[in-house]
Amino acid sequence: EMIRGWPWLHGRCVGLGWSGRHELVAVLESGHALVWSMHGARLAEFGLGAACEAHGLLSAEVLPDALLLLGKDCRCYALHALGSEAERRLVPLADPRLFFAPAAGGA
């Protein structure tokens, strides 16, 4: 039995997971994040920084108080202090020198 549902009108999701505060975090291809309570109430929506918004995202990993992001420009970023708007900041990680998005495959 479904506890709660809502229509998805936000574009492509590239990462989805639970924060350390038990909030559902959806990271969008557009470089934005949406946060919901475990009961389905929308708590926040915010941009992930100019670089992520300008180029878009390929993938994201949700950690307890951070996001790991791979941009369409093949750059890696970490967003620290996910739960605190005042302390939240985007940090570019070492340039991985990628020329195309990584992929996994089997033979």
Gaussian input, Z-matrix of N, CA and C with variables (Angstrom, degrees):
# hf/3-21g

backbone

0 1
 N
 C     1     B1
 C     2     B2     1     A1
 N     3     B3     2     A2     1     D1
 C     4     B4     3     A3     2     D2
 C     5     B5     4     A4     3     D3
 N     6     B6     5     A5     4     D4
 C     7     B7     6     A6     5     D5
 C     8     B8     7     A7     6     D6
 N     9     B9     8     A8     7     D7
 C    10    B10     9     A9     8     D8
 C    11    B11    10    A10     9     D9
 N    12    B12    11    A11    10    D10
 C    13    B13    12    A12    11    D11
 C    14    B14    13    A13    12    D12
 N    15    B15    14    A14    13    D13
 C    16    B16    15    A15    14    D14
 C    17    B17    16    A16    15    D15
 N    18    B18    17    A17    16    D16
 C    19    B19    18    A18    17    D17
 C    20    B20    19    A19    18    D18
 N    21    B21    20    A20    19    D19
 C    22    B22    21    A21    20    D20
 C    23    B23    22    A22    21    D21
 N    24    B24    23    A23    22    D22
 C    25    B25    24    A24    23    D23
 C    26    B26    25    A25    24    D24
 N    27    B27    26    A26    25    D25
 C    28    B28    27    A27    26    D26
 C    29    B29    28    A28    27    D27
 N    30    B30    29    A29    28    D28
 C    31    B31    30    A30    29    D29
 C    32    B32    31    A31    30    D30
 N    33    B33    32    A32    31    D31
 C    34    B34    33    A33    32    D32
 C    35    B35    34    A34    33    D33
 N    36    B36    35    A35    34    D34
 C    37    B37    36    A36    35    D35
 C    38    B38    37    A37    36    D36
 N    39    B39    38    A38    37    D37
 C    40    B40    39    A39    38    D38
 C    41    B41    40    A40    39    D39
 N    42    B42    41    A41    40    D40
 C    43    B43    42    A42    41    D41
 C    44    B44    43    A43    42    D42
 N    45    B45    44    A44    43    D43
 C    46    B46    45    A45    44    D44
 C    47    B47    46    A46    45    D45
 N    48    B48    47    A47    46    D46
 C    49    B49    48    A48    47    D47
 C    50    B50    49    A49    48    D48
 N    51    B51    50    A50    49    D49
 C    52    B52    51    A51    50    D50
 C    53    B53    52    A52    51    D51
 N    54    B54    53    A53    52    D52
 C    55    B55    54    A54    53    D53
 C    56    B56    55    A55    54    D54
 N    57    B57    56    A56    55    D55
 C    58    B58    57    A57    56    D56
 C    59    B59    58    A58    57    D57
 N    60    B60    59    A59    58    D58
 C    61    B61    60    A60    59    D59
 C    62    B62    61    A61    60    D60
 N    63    B63    62    A62    61    D61
 C    64    B64    63    A63    62    D62
 C    65    B65    64    A64    63    D63
 N    66    B66    65    A65    64    D64
 C    67    B67    66    A66    65    D65
 C    68    B68    67    A67    66    D66
 N    69    B69    68    A68    67    D67
 C    70    B70    69    A69    68    D68
 C    71    B71    70    A70    69    D69
 N    72    B72    71    A71    70    D70
 C    73    B73    72    A72    71    D71
 C    74    B74    73    A73    72    D72
 N    75    B75    74    A74    73    D73
 C    76    B76    75    A75    74    D74
 C    77    B77    76    A76    75    D75
 N    78    B78    77    A77    76    D76
 C    79    B79    78    A78    77    D77
 C    80    B80    79    A79    78    D78
 N    81    B81    80    A80    79    D79
 C    82    B82    81    A81    80    D80
 C    83    B83    82    A82    81    D81
 N    84    B84    83    A83    82    D82
 C    85    B85    84    A84    83    D83
 C    86    B86    85    A85    84    D84
 N    87    B87    86    A86    85    D85
 C    88    B88    87    A87    86    D86
 C    89    B89    88    A88    87    D87
 N    90    B90    89    A89    88    D88
 C    91    B91    90    A90    89    D89
 C    92    B92    91    A91    90    D90
 N    93    B93    92    A92    91    D91
 C    94    B94    93    A93    92    D92
 C    95    B95    94    A94    93    D93
 N    96    B96    95    A95    94    D94
 C    97    B97    96    A96    95    D95
 C    98    B98    97    A97    96    D96
 N    99    B99    98    A98    97    D97
 C   100   B100    99    A99    98    D98
 C   101   B101   100   A100    99    D99
 N   102   B102   101   A101   100   D100
 C   103   B103   102   A102   101   D101
 C   104   B104   103   A103   102   D102
 N   105   B105   104   A104   103   D103
 C   106   B106   105   A105   104   D104
 C   107   B107   106   A106   105   D105
 N   108   B108   107   A107   106   D106
 C   109   B109   108   A108   107   D107
 C   110   B110   109   A109   108   D108
 N   111   B111   110   A110   109   D109
 C   112   B112   111   A111   110   D110
 C   113   B113   112   A112   111   D111
 N   114   B114   113   A113   112   D112
 C   115   B115   114   A114   113   D113
 C   116   B116   115   A115   114   D114
 N   117   B117   116   A116   115   D115
 C   118   B118   117   A117   116   D116
 C   119   B119   118   A118   117   D117
 N   120   B120   119   A119   118   D118
 C   121   B121   120   A120   119   D119
 C   122   B122   121   A121   120   D120
 N   123   B123   122   A122   121   D121
 C   124   B124   123   A123   122   D122
 C   125   B125   124   A124   123   D123
 N   126   B126   125   A125   124   D124
 C   127   B127   126   A126   125   D125
 C   128   B128   127   A127   126   D126
 N   129   B129   128   A128   127   D127
 C   130   B130   129   A129   128   D128
 C   131   B131   130   A130   129   D129
 N   132   B132   131   A131   130   D130
 C   133   B133   132   A132   131   D131
 C   134   B134   133   A133   132   D132
 N   135   B135   134   A134   133   D133
 C   136   B136   135   A135   134   D134
 C   137   B137   136   A136   135   D135
 N   138   B138   137   A137   136   D136
 C   139   B139   138   A138   137   D137
 C   140   B140   139   A139   138   D138
 N   141   B141   140   A140   139   D139
 C   142   B142   141   A141   140   D140
 C   143   B143   142   A142   141   D141
 N   144   B144   143   A143   142   D142
 C   145   B145   144   A144   143   D143
 C   146   B146   145   A145   144   D144
 N   147   B147   146   A146   145   D145
 C   148   B148   147   A147   146   D146
 C   149   B149   148   A148   147   D147
 N   150   B150   149   A149   148   D148
 C   151   B151   150   A150   149   D149
 C   152   B152   151   A151   150   D150
 N   153   B153   152   A152   151   D151
 C   154   B154   153   A153   152   D152
 C   155   B155   154   A154   153   D153
 N   156   B156   155   A155   154   D154
 C   157   B157   156   A156   155   D155
 C   158   B158   157   A157   156   D156
 N   159   B159   158   A158   157   D157
 C   160   B160   159   A159   158   D158
 C   161   B161   160   A160   159   D159
 N   162   B162   161   A161   160   D160
 C   163   B163   162   A162   161   D161
 C   164   B164   163   A163   162   D162
 N   165   B165   164   A164   163   D163
 C   166   B166   165   A165   164   D164
 C   167   B167   166   A166   165   D165
 N   168   B168   167   A167   166   D166
 C   169   B169   168   A168   167   D167
 C   170   B170   169   A169   168   D168
 N   171   B171   170   A170   169   D169
 C   172   B172   171   A171   170   D170
 C   173   B173   172   A172   171   D171
 N   174   B174   173   A173   172   D172
 C   175   B175   174   A174   173   D173
 C   176   B176   175   A175   174   D174
 N   177   B177   176   A176   175   D175
 C   178   B178   177   A177   176   D176
 C   179   B179   178   A178   177   D177
 N   180   B180   179   A179   178   D178
 C   181   B181   180   A180   179   D179
 C   182   B182   181   A181   180   D180
 N   183   B183   182   A182   181   D181
 C   184   B184   183   A183   182   D182
 C   185   B185   184   A184   183   D183
 N   186   B186   185   A185   184   D184
 C   187   B187   186   A186   185   D185
 C   188   B188   187   A187   186   D186
 N   189   B189   188   A188   187   D187
 C   190   B190   189   A189   188   D188
 C   191   B191   190   A190   189   D189
 N   192   B192   191   A191   190   D190
 C   193   B193   192   A192   191   D191
 C   194   B194   193   A193   192   D192
 N   195   B195   194   A194   193   D193
 C   196   B196   195   A195   194   D194
 C   197   B197   196   A196   195   D195
 N   198   B198   197   A197   196   D196
 C   199   B199   198   A198   197   D197
 C   200   B200   199   A199   198   D198
 N   201   B201   200   A200   199   D199
 C   202   B202   201   A201   200   D200
 C   203   B203   202   A202   201   D201
 N   204   B204   203   A203   202   D202
 C   205   B205   204   A204   203   D203
 C   206   B206   205   A205   204   D204
 N   207   B207   206   A206   205   D205
 C   208   B208   207   A207   206   D206
 C   209   B209   208   A208   207   D207
 N   210   B210   209   A209   208   D208
 C   211   B211   210   A210   209   D209
 C   212   B212   211   A211   210   D210
 N   213   B213   212   A212   211   D211
 C   214   B214   213   A213   212   D212
 C   215   B215   214   A214   213   D213
 N   216   B216   215   A215   214   D214
 C   217   B217   216   A216   215   D215
 C   218   B218   217   A217   216   D216
 N   219   B219   218   A218   217   D217
 C   220   B220   219   A219   218   D218
 C   221   B221   220   A220   219   D219
 N   222   B222   221   A221   220   D220
 C   223   B223   222   A222   221   D221
 C   224   B224   223   A223   222   D222
 N   225   B225   224   A224   223   D223
 C   226   B226   225   A225   224   D224
 C   227   B227   226   A226   225   D225
 N   228   B228   227   A227   226   D226
 C   229   B229   228   A228   227   D227
 C   230   B230   229   A229   228   D228
 N   231   B231   230   A230   229   D229
 C   232   B232   231   A231   230   D230
 C   233   B233   232   A232   231   D231
 N   234   B234   233   A233   232   D232
 C   235   B235   234   A234   233   D233
 C   236   B236   235   A235   234   D234
 N   237   B237   236   A236   235   D235
 C   238   B238   237   A237   236   D236
 C   239   B239   238   A238   237   D237
 N   240   B240   239   A239   238   D238
 C   241   B241   240   A240   239   D239
 C   242   B242   241   A241   240   D240
 N   243   B243   242   A242   241   D241
 C   244   B244   243   A243   242   D242
 C   245   B245   244   A244   243   D243
 N   246   B246   245   A245   244   D244
 C   247   B247   246   A246   245   D245
 C   248   B248   247   A247   246   D246
 N   249   B249   248   A248   247   D247
 C   250   B250   249   A249   248   D248
 C   251   B251   250   A250   249   D249
 N   252   B252   251   A251   250   D250
 C   253   B253   252   A252   251   D251
 C   254   B254   253   A253   252   D252
 N   255   B255   254   A254   253   D253
 C   256   B256   255   A255   254   D254
 C   257   B257   256   A256   255   D255
 N   258   B258   257   A257   256   D256
 C   259   B259   258   A258   257   D257
 C   260   B260   259   A259   258   D258
 N   261   B261   260   A260   259   D259
 C   262   B262   261   A261   260   D260
 C   263   B263   262   A262   261   D261
 N   264   B264   263   A263   262   D262
 C   265   B265   264   A264   263   D263
 C   266   B266   265   A265   264   D264
 N   267   B267   266   A266   265   D265
 C   268   B268   267   A267   266   D266
 C   269   B269   268   A268   267   D267
 N   270   B270   269   A269   268   D268
 C   271   B271   270   A270   269   D269
 C   272   B272   271   A271   270   D270
 N   273   B273   272   A272   271   D271
 C   274   B274   273   A273   272   D272
 C   275   B275   274   A274   273   D273
 N   276   B276   275   A275   274   D274
 C   277   B277   276   A276   275   D275
 C   278   B278   277   A277   276   D276
 N   279   B279   278   A278   277   D277
 C   280   B280   279   A279   278   D278
 C   281   B281   280   A280   279   D279
 N   282   B282   281   A281   280   D280
 C   283   B283   282   A282   281   D281
 C   284   B284   283   A283   282   D282
 N   285   B285   284   A284   283   D283
 C   286   B286   285   A285   284   D284
 C   287   B287   286   A286   285   D285
 N   288   B288   287   A287   286   D286
 C   289   B289   288   A288   287   D287
 C   290   B290   289   A289   288   D288
 N   291   B291   290   A290   289   D289
 C   292   B292   291   A291   290   D290
 C   293   B293   292   A292   291   D291
 N   294   B294   293   A293   292   D292
 C   295   B295   294   A294   293   D293
 C   296   B296   295   A295   294   D294
 N   297   B297   296   A296   295   D295
 C   298   B298   297   A297   296   D296
 C   299   B299   298   A298   297   D297
 N   300   B300   299   A299   298   D298
 C   301   B301   300   A300   299   D299
 C   302   B302   301   A301   300   D300
 N   303   B303   302   A302   301   D301
 C   304   B304   303   A303   302   D302
 C   305   B305   304   A304   303   D303
 N   306   B306   305   A305   304   D304
 C   307   B307   306   A306   305   D305
 C   308   B308   307   A307   306   D306
 N   309   B309   308   A308   307   D307
 C   310   B310   309   A309   308   D308
 C   311   B311   310   A310   309   D309
 N   312   B312   311   A311   310   D310
 C   313   B313   312   A312   311   D311
 C   314   B314   313   A313   312   D312
 N   315   B315   314   A314   313   D313
 C   316   B316   315   A315   314   D314
 C   317   B317   316   A316   315   D315
 N   318   B318   317   A317   316   D316
 C   319   B319   318   A318   317   D317
 C   320   B320   319   A319   318   D318

   B1=1.4501
   B2=1.5336
   B3=1.3234
   B4=1.4581
   B5=1.5268
   B6=1.3330
   B7=1.4583
   B8=1.5257
   B9=1.3263
   B10=1.4696
   B11=1.5170
   B12=1.3014
   B13=1.4490
   B14=1.5154
   B15=1.3098
   B16=1.4608
   B17=1.5223
   B18=1.3263
   B19=1.4708
   B20=1.5322
   B21=1.3284
   B22=1.4640
   B23=1.5210
   B24=1.3194
   B25=1.4607
   B26=1.5312
   B27=1.3233
   B28=1.4581
   B29=1.5210
   B30=1.2837
   B31=1.4537
   B32=1.5198
   B33=1.3270
   B34=1.4712
   B35=1.5273
   B36=1.3191
   B37=1.4578
   B38=1.5298
   B39=1.3476
   B40=1.4663
   B41=1.5307
   B42=1.3200
   B43=1.4640
   B44=1.5084
   B45=1.3255
   B46=1.4596
   B47=1.5213
   B48=1.3283
   B49=1.4554
   B50=1.5124
   B51=1.3364
   B52=1.4613
   B53=1.5261
   B54=1.3201
   B55=1.4639
   B56=1.5255
   B57=1.3295
   B58=1.4577
   B59=1.5146
   B60=1.3281
   B61=1.4771
   B62=1.5246
   B63=1.3356
   B64=1.4748
   B65=1.5261
   B66=1.3344
   B67=1.4593
   B68=1.5239
   B69=1.3209
   B70=1.4586
   B71=1.5247
   B72=1.3327
   B73=1.4594
   B74=1.5253
   B75=1.3255
   B76=1.4620
   B77=1.5181
   B78=1.3348
   B79=1.4627
   B80=1.5204
   B81=1.3300
   B82=1.4579
   B83=1.5229
   B84=1.3049
   B85=1.4592
   B86=1.5324
   B87=1.3188
   B88=1.4644
   B89=1.5238
   B90=1.3613
   B91=1.4606
   B92=1.5105
   B93=1.3202
   B94=1.4632
   B95=1.5201
   B96=1.3334
   B97=1.4565
   B98=1.5226
   B99=1.3200
   B100=1.4511
   B101=1.5196
   B102=1.3361
   B103=1.4612
   B104=1.5227
   B105=1.3460
   B106=1.4586
   B107=1.5191
   B108=1.3163
   B109=1.4672
   B110=1.5205
   B111=1.3151
   B112=1.4642
   B113=1.5206
   B114=1.3355
   B115=1.4617
   B116=1.5223
   B117=1.3299
   B118=1.4559
   B119=1.5129
   B120=1.3342
   B121=1.4699
   B122=1.5301
   B123=1.3321
   B124=1.4631
   B125=1.5162
   B126=1.3399
   B127=1.4569
   B128=1.5205
   B129=1.3282
   B130=1.4664
   B131=1.5191
   B132=1.3244
   B133=1.4611
   B134=1.5135
   B135=1.3419
   B136=1.4570
   B137=1.5170
   B138=1.3360
   B139=1.4465
   B140=1.5220
   B141=1.3195
   B142=1.4593
   B143=1.5285
   B144=1.2922
   B145=1.4588
   B146=1.5196
   B147=1.3215
   B148=1.4636
   B149=1.5194
   B150=1.3381
   B151=1.4703
   B152=1.5212
   B153=1.3194
   B154=1.4752
   B155=1.5221
   B156=1.3152
   B157=1.4591
   B158=1.5351
   B159=1.3266
   B160=1.4645
   B161=1.5264
   B162=1.3265
   B163=1.4630
   B164=1.5190
   B165=1.3234
   B166=1.4568
   B167=1.5246
   B168=1.3321
   B169=1.4574
   B170=1.5217
   B171=1.3334
   B172=1.4616
   B173=1.5203
   B174=1.3428
   B175=1.4626
   B176=1.5189
   B177=1.3395
   B178=1.4678
   B179=1.5203
   B180=1.3160
   B181=1.4620
   B182=1.5236
   B183=1.3376
   B184=1.4597
   B185=1.5256
   B186=1.3347
   B187=1.4600
   B188=1.5304
   B189=1.3379
   B190=1.4650
   B191=1.5319
   B192=1.3490
   B193=1.4595
   B194=1.5216
   B195=1.3418
   B196=1.4654
   B197=1.5227
   B198=1.3272
   B199=1.4564
   B200=1.5219
   B201=1.3136
   B202=1.4544
   B203=1.5151
   B204=1.3267
   B205=1.4576
   B206=1.5236
   B207=1.3234
   B208=1.4640
   B209=1.5134
   B210=1.3318
   B211=1.4566
   B212=1.5155
   B213=1.3223
   B214=1.4653
   B215=1.5260
   B216=1.3336
   B217=1.4617
   B218=1.5331
   B219=1.3479
   B220=1.4729
   B221=1.5278
   B222=1.3200
   B223=1.4673
   B224=1.5235
   B225=1.3222
   B226=1.4614
   B227=1.5272
   B228=1.3386
   B229=1.4556
   B230=1.5242
   B231=1.3340
   B232=1.4585
   B233=1.5210
   B234=1.3111
   B235=1.4620
   B236=1.5162
   B237=1.3517
   B238=1.4613
   B239=1.5209
   B240=1.3328
   B241=1.4643
   B242=1.5233
   B243=1.3127
   B244=1.4640
   B245=1.5235
   B246=1.3291
   B247=1.4621
   B248=1.5122
   B249=1.3277
   B250=1.4589
   B251=1.5241
   B252=1.3137
   B253=1.4628
   B254=1.5303
   B255=1.3219
   B256=1.4645
   B257=1.5295
   B258=1.3348
   B259=1.4659
   B260=1.5262
   B261=1.3207
   B262=1.4680
   B263=1.5237
   B264=1.3571
   B265=1.4686
   B266=1.5240
   B267=1.3176
   B268=1.4532
   B269=1.5231
   B270=1.3269
   B271=1.4584
   B272=1.5255
   B273=1.3420
   B274=1.4632
   B275=1.5283
   B276=1.3170
   B277=1.4568
   B278=1.5271
   B279=1.2951
   B280=1.4642
   B281=1.5265
   B282=1.3016
   B283=1.4614
   B284=1.5308
   B285=1.3446
   B286=1.4676
   B287=1.5268
   B288=1.3455
   B289=1.4657
   B290=1.5370
   B291=1.3295
   B292=1.4617
   B293=1.5204
   B294=1.3086
   B295=1.4652
   B296=1.5143
   B297=1.3329
   B298=1.4612
   B299=1.5135
   B300=1.3214
   B301=1.4604
   B302=1.5129
   B303=1.3539
   B304=1.4602
   B305=1.5176
   B306=1.3038
   B307=1.4625
   B308=1.5174
   B309=1.3111
   B310=1.4671
   B311=1.5103
   B312=1.2968
   B313=1.4651
   B314=1.5001
   B315=1.2754
   B316=1.4458
   B317=1.5237
   B318=1.2792
   B319=1.4522
   B320=1.5065
   A1=109.20
   A2=116.20
   A3=121.45
   A4=110.08
   A5=115.30
   A6=120.30
   A7=110.62
   A8=115.21
   A9=119.78
   A10=108.82
   A11=118.24
   A12=123.04
   A13=110.10
   A14=115.92
   A15=120.52
   A16=108.31
   A17=116.48
   A18=118.95
   A19=110.87
   A20=115.93
   A21=121.19
   A22=108.67
   A23=116.81
   A24=122.22
   A25=111.35
   A26=117.58
   A27=120.82
   A28=115.46
   A29=120.39
   A30=120.78
   A31=111.96
   A32=115.49
   A33=121.49
   A34=112.12
   A35=115.84
   A36=123.09
   A37=108.64
   A38=117.62
   A39=121.71
   A40=112.35
   A41=116.83
   A42=121.30
   A43=110.00
   A44=116.11
   A45=121.49
   A46=107.64
   A47=117.09
   A48=119.51
   A49=111.28
   A50=114.91
   A51=122.14
   A52=110.31
   A53=115.54
   A54=120.61
   A55=108.76
   A56=115.87
   A57=120.99
   A58=112.79
   A59=116.44
   A60=121.44
   A61=111.39
   A62=116.41
   A63=123.17
   A64=111.84
   A65=115.56
   A66=121.86
   A67=107.84
   A68=116.13
   A69=121.10
   A70=108.83
   A71=116.43
   A72=122.08
   A73=108.47
   A74=115.87
   A75=121.76
   A76=107.65
   A77=116.32
   A78=121.91
   A79=107.56
   A80=116.17
   A81=122.00
   A82=111.54
   A83=115.49
   A84=123.27
   A85=111.17
   A86=117.07
   A87=122.65
   A88=113.84
   A89=117.60
   A90=120.21
   A91=113.43
   A92=116.67
   A93=122.94
   A94=109.34
   A95=115.96
   A96=121.43
   A97=108.96
   A98=115.69
   A99=123.39
   A100=107.50
   A101=116.75
   A102=121.61
   A103=108.96
   A104=115.92
   A105=122.60
   A106=110.52
   A107=116.39
   A108=120.72
   A109=108.17
   A110=117.11
   A111=119.90
   A112=112.17
   A113=116.93
   A114=121.46
   A115=112.59
   A116=117.23
   A117=121.36
   A118=115.82
   A119=118.72
   A120=121.32
   A121=108.81
   A122=116.60
   A123=119.66
   A124=109.61
   A125=116.11
   A126=121.80
   A127=113.24
   A128=117.45
   A129=119.26
   A130=110.54
   A131=114.29
   A132=123.79
   A133=106.12
   A134=117.53
   A135=119.54
   A136=110.74
   A137=114.54
   A138=121.19
   A139=110.06
   A140=116.42
   A141=121.37
   A142=112.74
   A143=116.98
   A144=120.70
   A145=111.13
   A146=115.68
   A147=121.62
   A148=112.83
   A149=118.02
   A150=120.67
   A151=111.06
   A152=116.86
   A153=120.52
   A154=111.06
   A155=117.35
   A156=120.93
   A157=110.95
   A158=117.77
   A159=121.16
   A160=112.10
   A161=117.03
   A162=121.04
   A163=113.56
   A164=117.92
   A165=121.91
   A166=110.58
   A167=116.04
   A168=121.54
   A169=111.55
   A170=115.32
   A171=122.02
   A172=111.51
   A173=115.88
   A174=119.21
   A175=109.87
   A176=114.65
   A177=120.71
   A178=109.02
   A179=114.83
   A180=122.43
   A181=107.28
   A182=116.54
   A183=121.71
   A184=108.53
   A185=116.36
   A186=123.76
   A187=107.93
   A188=119.29
   A189=119.83
   A190=115.40
   A191=119.16
   A192=120.30
   A193=112.19
   A194=116.29
   A195=119.94
   A196=109.69
   A197=115.13
   A198=122.31
   A199=108.06
   A200=117.44
   A201=122.22
   A202=106.60
   A203=116.91
   A204=122.05
   A205=111.24
   A206=116.06
   A207=122.31
   A208=106.91
   A209=115.48
   A210=120.70
   A211=112.22
   A212=116.26
   A213=121.11
   A214=111.56
   A215=116.10
   A216=120.27
   A217=110.97
   A218=116.68
   A219=124.79
   A220=112.52
   A221=117.60
   A222=123.27
   A223=108.20
   A224=116.41
   A225=122.66
   A226=109.43
   A227=115.68
   A228=122.08
   A229=109.04
   A230=115.39
   A231=121.99
   A232=107.24
   A233=116.41
   A234=121.28
   A235=106.26
   A236=116.19
   A237=122.29
   A238=110.68
   A239=116.95
   A240=124.34
   A241=111.10
   A242=115.13
   A243=121.76
   A244=112.39
   A245=117.68
   A246=121.51
   A247=115.52
   A248=118.80
   A249=121.29
   A250=110.63
   A251=116.58
   A252=120.18
   A253=111.60
   A254=117.22
   A255=121.11
   A256=112.27
   A257=117.44
   A258=120.94
   A259=113.51
   A260=117.93
   A261=121.99
   A262=110.36
   A263=116.09
   A264=119.09
   A265=110.23
   A266=114.89
   A267=122.81
   A268=108.95
   A269=116.24
   A270=121.71
   A271=108.35
   A272=117.91
   A273=119.14
   A274=109.17
   A275=116.56
   A276=121.12
   A277=109.06
   A278=117.22
   A279=121.31
   A280=109.83
   A281=116.18
   A282=121.61
   A283=108.97
   A284=117.53
   A285=119.29
   A286=113.04
   A287=117.27
   A288=123.22
   A289=111.80
   A290=114.25
   A291=120.18
   A292=109.66
   A293=116.74
   A294=121.22
   A295=111.93
   A296=116.11
   A297=122.28
   A298=106.93
   A299=116.20
   A300=121.21
   A301=110.96
   A302=117.63
   A303=119.37
   A304=110.99
   A305=115.98
   A306=121.40
   A307=108.45
   A308=114.79
   A309=120.04
   A310=108.25
   A311=116.20
   A312=120.05
   A313=110.45
   A314=115.72
   A315=120.07
   A316=110.38
   A317=114.93
   A318=119.22
   A319=111.27
   D1=131.77
   D2=-178.92
   D3=-73.83
   D4=132.43
   D5=178.16
   D6=-80.31
   D7=-45.18
   D8=-177.61
   D9=-157.60
   D10=147.54
   D11=176.50
   D12=-144.01
   D13=155.90
   D14=174.88
   D15=-153.21
   D16=150.13
   D17=-179.66
   D18=-69.89
   D19=142.35
   D20=179.69
   D21=-94.81
   D22=113.09
   D23=-177.41
   D24=-125.13
   D25=26.41
   D26=-167.77
   D27=-112.93
   D28=7.65
   D29=-178.33
   D30=90.16
   D31=-172.71
   D32=-174.49
   D33=-74.23
   D34=130.80
   D35=178.07
   D36=-93.15
   D37=126.74
   D38=179.58
   D39=-107.61
   D40=-5.80
   D41=177.68
   D42=-161.15
   D43=141.13
   D44=-177.59
   D45=-147.44
   D46=133.13
   D47=178.93
   D48=-175.64
   D49=177.34
   D50=-177.98
   D51=-100.43
   D52=135.38
   D53=174.95
   D54=-79.07
   D55=172.86
   D56=176.69
   D57=-67.34
   D58=-15.04
   D59=177.94
   D60=-96.69
   D61=14.95
   D62=178.64
   D63=61.44
   D64=41.23
   D65=175.45
   D66=-112.83
   D67=140.73
   D68=178.95
   D69=-81.71
   D70=124.79
   D71=-178.44
   D72=-114.44
   D73=124.38
   D74=175.57
   D75=-112.96
   D76=126.16
   D77=177.99
   D78=-104.39
   D79=126.09
   D80=-174.22
   D81=-98.58
   D82=152.19
   D83=177.51
   D84=-56.10
   D85=-28.73
   D86=-177.60
   D87=-72.62
   D88=-6.74
   D89=-178.32
   D90=90.43
   D91=25.55
   D92=177.84
   D93=-122.27
   D94=160.54
   D95=175.59
   D96=-127.65
   D97=144.81
   D98=175.83
   D99=-120.44
   D100=140.82
   D101=-177.94
   D102=-127.60
   D103=132.10
   D104=177.95
   D105=-124.69
   D106=152.48
   D107=171.66
   D108=-73.12
   D109=167.20
   D110=178.44
   D111=-67.51
   D112=-10.07
   D113=178.11
   D114=-98.84
   D115=2.05
   D116=175.71
   D117=94.80
   D118=5.39
   D119=177.34
   D120=-82.43
   D121=129.50
   D122=179.35
   D123=-73.59
   D124=125.46
   D125=-175.80
   D126=-101.85
   D127=-35.35
   D128=-174.84
   D129=-160.19
   D130=156.89
   D131=170.11
   D132=-143.80
   D133=130.71
   D134=-179.03
   D135=-152.64
   D136=154.44
   D137=175.28
   D138=-78.84
   D139=153.14
   D140=-176.26
   D141=-99.16
   D142=12.48
   D143=178.40
   D144=116.95
   D145=154.64
   D146=-174.91
   D147=-57.78
   D148=-41.29
   D149=-178.23
   D150=-64.38
   D151=-44.14
   D152=-179.34
   D153=-68.37
   D154=-38.82
   D155=-179.42
   D156=-71.33
   D157=-36.17
   D158=-178.12
   D159=-70.09
   D160=-42.14
   D161=-175.04
   D162=-98.25
   D163=-24.51
   D164=-174.84
   D165=86.50
   D166=171.31
   D167=-176.59
   D168=-119.38
   D169=146.79
   D170=174.25
   D171=-94.55
   D172=-39.73
   D173=-179.26
   D174=-157.68
   D175=163.70
   D176=179.71
   D177=-151.95
   D178=149.07
   D179=176.07
   D180=-123.78
   D181=128.93
   D182=179.76
   D183=-94.70
   D184=123.95
   D185=176.45
   D186=-110.87
   D187=171.42
   D188=-176.58
   D189=-52.66
   D190=-40.61
   D191=178.75
   D192=-137.87
   D193=30.52
   D194=-178.65
   D195=-158.21
   D196=165.60
   D197=172.15
   D198=-125.56
   D199=139.14
   D200=170.03
   D201=-106.32
   D202=129.01
   D203=-170.12
   D204=-127.22
   D205=140.09
   D206=171.74
   D207=-117.90
   D208=115.83
   D209=-177.92
   D210=-82.03
   D211=161.89
   D212=175.75
   D213=-67.13
   D214=-14.14
   D215=174.32
   D216=-86.13
   D217=10.55
   D218=179.30
   D219=62.61
   D220=27.80
   D221=174.47
   D222=-104.14
   D223=149.52
   D224=179.94
   D225=-107.03
   D226=142.53
   D227=-178.64
   D228=-138.38
   D229=156.52
   D230=170.98
   D231=-126.04
   D232=133.55
   D233=174.35
   D234=-106.49
   D235=113.36
   D236=-178.30
   D237=-92.68
   D238=159.39
   D239=176.61
   D240=58.17
   D241=51.47
   D242=-178.37
   D243=-53.46
   D244=-38.64
   D245=-175.32
   D246=-84.43
   D247=-3.12
   D248=-176.31
   D249=-124.90
   D250=108.72
   D251=-178.81
   D252=-59.82
   D253=-37.99
   D254=-178.07
   D255=-67.23
   D256=-32.82
   D257=-175.61
   D258=-103.12
   D259=-7.71
   D260=-176.68
   D261=-61.29
   D262=132.41
   D263=178.23
   D264=-151.18
   D265=146.01
   D266=178.44
   D267=-96.03
   D268=129.06
   D269=-178.94
   D270=-121.15
   D271=120.52
   D272=174.25
   D273=-70.78
   D274=135.66
   D275=178.96
   D276=-92.29
   D277=172.94
   D278=-179.73
   D279=-51.94
   D280=138.63
   D281=-179.94
   D282=-64.58
   D283=115.60
   D284=-178.67
   D285=-76.90
   D286=-3.42
   D287=179.91
   D288=56.60
   D289=42.95
   D290=176.30
   D291=-86.87
   D292=142.65
   D293=176.32
   D294=-108.43
   D295=-12.33
   D296=174.23
   D297=-153.25
   D298=161.55
   D299=-176.29
   D300=-63.92
   D301=139.66
   D302=178.34
   D303=-67.39
   D304=149.75
   D305=179.00
   D306=-142.07
   D307=149.79
   D308=176.79
   D309=-112.94
   D310=141.69
   D311=179.06
   D312=-152.26
   D313=158.62
   D314=179.85
   D315=-120.96
   D316=155.13
   D317=179.38
   D318=-104.68

